[in-house]
Amino acid sequence: MNISQEALLKRFTAYAQIDTTSDDKSASFPSAERELDLARYLTEELQRVGLSEVEMTEYGYVLATLPANGAEAAPVIGLIAHMDTSCEASGANVQVQLHKNYDGRDVKLNDKDALRPEDFPELLNYVGQDIITSDGTTLLGADDKAGVCAIVTACEYLLAHPEIKHGKLRLAFTPDEEVGRGTEHFPLAKFGADFAYTVDGGALGELNYETFNACNAHVVFHGVSVHPGSAKNKMRNAVTMAAEWQLALPMGERPEYTEGYDGFYHTLRIEGGTDKVEIDMILRDHDKQLLEQRKEYLLGLARFMQQKYGADTVECTLKDCYCNMKEYITPVFEIVERAEAAMRTAGVEPVLTPVRGGTDGSLLSAMGLPCPNIFTGGHNFHGRFEYLPLQSLQKLVEVLVHLVQA
């Protein structure tokens, strides 16, 4: 299958250079107006490519159809990727770099920063390949612009090769996945797929049908600020309470100490001062009962600190975000097997692994649209050291072409 690497890189670069950072503090939808810049760009591009029923909805979802070409009785398959990027690192002014024929040594990003195999040993799996990075001052955006790029390219290839028979394909590109709101206004009835695949995974060959159960926590500590010169028996330092809270979390149950099916408590940010401190946290576990235990641990810790410092000192608010999609996909496991077969046909050995996170597919599966998740090829998402082997992106396009064939 002749998928042009040069064309892939050009398309991915165009997407990466459009800032689509979502905003987890915003109540609007999409959470950041800039996400619509890529939505508008994609709408025009999909029309140029030759897809049908192309539209951008009032909420910024981009939908399109690749009509069946002789396999009208085949199931309607959906392909989904998200347009926004994480707010954990800058997505503005992304400078895409291509490091050709990786030699196994450090990959220089700028004068100070480099991708080093001693820090990221998976790099050595790609010796001899071409590695896409940013310049180390921003994230790259492979999460999930690599998925968007592969879906569009696969459809373009299918349109150019009508001898490849397939059923109707429905495409959806979503905003706000990174802030957990990607399905909030998803036009499920209009989408009309029998099942779908999110293209939002990690390394080459990764295939997921299990995700975390997810809960977010917001904790507020109310202190009493008094001039330190006369603070004895008067000051109540919210910073001290926040530090005590953080140290009370189980040390070994944090992301940096966990893997596989291990759950965790993760403090995302702490903001404030003596008078008031706010903490944003996420709780994650593949086991629903274990997640409930984590939630109860935080509520119990809040009660303990209220008893210690006063009933009005600590507020802990919990919000469930998504659930493990395994229970919705297991009854239709043949759609996972379909993806496995497509990977093997493309010469990629599938690796079934639980997602240590979530996808739009988590919520869509619960809404009645089962959505396993397929690799993008990217690594180190949400940070300045994100990278994407170009050959993995090329293989992803091949997998998608095989996946949708009747």
N, C-alpha and C positions, 0 to 999 in steps of 0.2 A: 504494500500500500504506500503510495508516494505522497506523503504529507510534507510539504515544504517547511523546513525549519526556519528559513528566512522569513516566510510569511507569518508563521506562528509568532516569532519574536517581534515582528513589526506590530501585529495585532495586540499582543500582550502589553507591549510597551505603550501603545496608545491608551489602553485602559489604565495602566499603572500610573500614568502621568496625570490622570484626572483625580483630584482629591475627593474621596468619598467617605472620609472618616465620619462614623456615626457618633452621636452624642448621648451618653448614658445619663446625662442630667436633664435632658430635654423632654418635655411632655408632648411635643408636636409629633406628627407623623407625615413623612419620615422625620427622624429626629434632627436631621441637618439638611438644610436646603441644598447644599452642595451635592448630595447624593443624586439629585435629579439631573445634574450635569451629565453623568454617565448614562442615566436612564434615557435622556433625550438623544445622546450619541448612539446608544444601542438601537433605539427605535428607528433612526435613520439608516443605520448600518444593516439591520435585519431586512428592511425594505429593499435596500440595494442588493443584498445577497439573493433575494428572490423568495423569501418566506411569505406566507399568507397570514391574514388576520393579525397583523402586527398592530399593537396598541400599547400605549402607556396609560394606565388607569389613573384615576384622580389621586390615588395614594402613592403613585410612583412605581408600581409593579409594571414590568415590561413583559408582555405576552406575545406569543407568535405560534404559528402552526407550520409544520412541514407535512403536506397532505400525503396520504397513502399513494403508492404508485403500483398498484396491482395486487396489493395484499390487504384489501379493505376489510377482510374478516379478522385480521390480526388485532390483538388488544391495542388500545390507545396508550402509549407510553409517554410519561412525562419526564423531562430533564430540567433540573432546577439548580440554580447557583445564585449566590448573593453578591450584590454589587458593593456593599459597604465594606470598609475596613475597620479594624480595631482602633479604639482611641487610646490604647496603651502605648502607642508610639506614633509619631507624626506620619501622616499620609500625604503631606503637602510637598510639592516640588520634588517628587521622587525621580532620582537620576538612575535609570536602569543601566547596569553594566553587564557585559557578557565576558566571562573568563573561559576562553577556548582551551580545549584539550587539557583539562585539569591534571596536574602532575603529582598530586598527593601531598603537596606542601601547603603552607599557609596561603589563603586567598586574600590578597590585600584589598581592602575596601576604601581606605583613605590613608592619610599620613599616620594615623594613630591606631586604627582598628583593622582587624583581620579575622577571617574565619579560620580557626586553627583546628586541625584534626584532634589535638589533645583535648580541646573543649567540646568538639562536635565530631565524635569518631565516625558517625554515619557518612561523613564526607568521603571517606576512603572507599565507599561503595561506588563512587562515581568517577574514579580515576579514568582518564581518557575521554570523559564527556565534557560538555559545555555547561558551565554553571552561571545562572542568572542571579544577580544580587542588586541591591541598591548601593549607594555610595557610603552606607554605614551611618548616615545621619537620619534616615527614615526607615520605616518598614518597606518591604518590597510590594506587598499587596497580592501575592500569590493566593492568599486566603481572602477572597475567593475569586480573584480575577483570572487565575489560571483555569478555574472551572468554567467561568463565562467564556473565556477564549476557546477552550476545547469544545464546548457545546456548539458555538457559532461555527467553528471550523469544521466540525463533523457534519453539520447540516449543509454547509457549503460544499463539502466533498460529496455528500449524497445527491445533492442537486446536480452536480457535474457528472455523476455516474448513475444514471437512471436504470442501468442494468442491475443494480443492487436493489432488491425488492424489500420493502418495509411497509409497516402499517403507519397509521397517522401518529405523528409526534407532536406533543404540546410542550412548549418551552415557557419557563417562567424565571425571570430574574428579579430578585427580591431586595428591598432595602432593609436595613436595621436588624439583620440577623445577629450581628455582633453585640447588640444590646438586648437580645432575647425577645425582640418584637417582630421578627421577620414574617410571622404568619398572622399578625394582628388583623390585617385587612385582606388576607389572601383570598382571591376570588375563586373559591374551591369549586362551586357549581359551574362557573364559566370555564374553568380550566378543563374539566371533563376527562381526566385521564383515569384509566383503570388502576394503574399503579405508577409509581415514579421513582426516580433516583436523584438524590441530591449529589452533586459533584463537588464535594467540599472536604475531602479527606486529606490524609498526609502522604506518606512515602509511596513510591511505586508499588502497586500490588495490594495496597491496603483496601479492605472491604469491610464495612461495618453494618451490623444490624442491632447492635446494643449501644446504648448511650447511658450517661449518668442520669439519675434522678437529681433535680437541681432545685435549690432554694437559695434565695438571697437574703441577707440580713443587714439591717441598718440599726446601728447602736448609737445612742446619744448619751453623753455624760454631762450632767449639769453641775458645774462647780460654783464656788463663791470666790470672786476675785477681790482681794484686799491688798493694799500696799504691803509689800513684804516686810517693811520695817515695823509694821504693827499687826502682823498676820496671825500671831499665836492664838490658837483656839478659835480663830475666826475663818481663816482661809480654808476652802475645800478645793483642792487642785484637780481639775478635770483631766489634766495631762497624766497625773499620777494614777487616777482611776483607769484611764485608758491603757496605760502601761501594765497595770495589774491584770486587766482583762486579757491582754495579749499574752502575758506570761502564763495565764491560767489555761490556755488552750493546750490540748495534748501535743507535746513537742513532736512526736513521731508521726502525727497525722496532719502534716502540712504537705503541700504539693512537692516541695523539694526532697521529701523523704518517701514518696509513694509512687507506685506504678501499677500497671495491670488493673485488677479489680479493687485496689485500695481506694477508699474514699478519703476525703480531707476536709479541713477547715482552712480557708484562705482569706487573709486580710488584704484587701485590695488597696485601701488608702485610709490614712488617718489625717484629719484636718481639724484645726482649732487651737485653743489656748487655755489658759487657766480657768476661764469662766465657762467654756463649753468646748467639748471635743466630739466629733462625729467619726464613726468608723463604718466603712462599707465592707461587707464580707460576702463570700459565697461558700455554700456548703454543698458537697457533691458526694454521691454514692450510687453504685449500680444497684444495690439492694435497697428497696423502698423502706423496709423496716429499720435498717441501719441509718438511713437518712432521718427518719423520725426520731431516732435516739440522739442524733447530732443536734437536731432542733431543740429537743428537750434539754440537752446539756446547756445550750446557750440560755434558754429560758431560766433554767435552774441557777446558772451563774449570775444572771441579772437579779434574781430574787435574793441570792446571797449578798450581792453588793448593795442592794437596796436596804437589806437589814443592817449592813455594816455602816453605810454612809447616809441613809435616809431614803424614805419611800419615793421621793421626787428626784432622785439622783441619776437613775439609769432607766432608759427606755430601750427595749429591744423589739424591733418589728421584723417579722418574717414574711417572705413572699415566695410561694412556690412558682417555679418558672417553667419547667418541662419535666417529662417523665421518661423512663427507659422505654424506648420504642420496641424492645424485644418482644413484649407480650402481644404487640399488634402485628409483627412481621412473622413470628414463628408459625402462625396458622397458614401463611401463604409463602412458605420458605422457598417455593420454586422460583420466586423472583430473585432471591439471593443466588440460587443455583444458576439462573440465567446469567447473572453477572460473572460468576465464577467461570462459566463456559466461555463467555466473551473474552475474558482476560486470557485464558489459556489459548484460545484461537489466535490472539494477538501476541502470543509468546511471553505472557506475563503470568507468573505463578501467584494466584491469589493468597492473601494472608488475612484470614478472618481475625479481627482484633476488636476488642471493645473500645468505643470512643471515650477518651478521658475528657469529655466535654459534651456538647450537644450540637445539633444541627437543626435547620428548619424542619428536617424530616422527623425529628422527635415529636414536634407538635402536630405536623401534618398527619403522621401515622395515627396519633390519638384522635384526629379529626375524621379519620376514615380513609385516608390516602396513604397506604403503606409506602415507605420511602427508605430503602437501604441507602447507604452512603458509599460513594466510590472515591478513590484516591485522586488527588490533583498532582501529586509528585513533589509538593513543597515541604520544606522543613523550617523549624524555628519560627512558627507563626507568631504574630503580635509583637515582634521586636525588630531591632536594627540588624540582627544577624540572620534574618530570613533569607532563604535561598531556594532556587528552583532549577533542577537539572533540565535542560532543554529537551534532552532525549526522553525524559519521563513524561513531559507534556506532550511530546509527539506520540508516545505509546498510548497515552490517555485518549487521544483522538481516535486512534485505531480501535481501542476497546469500545468506545461509544458507537462507532460505525458497526462493529460486530454485534453489539448489545441490541440494537434496534432492528436488526434484520429479521424478516419473517421466517 
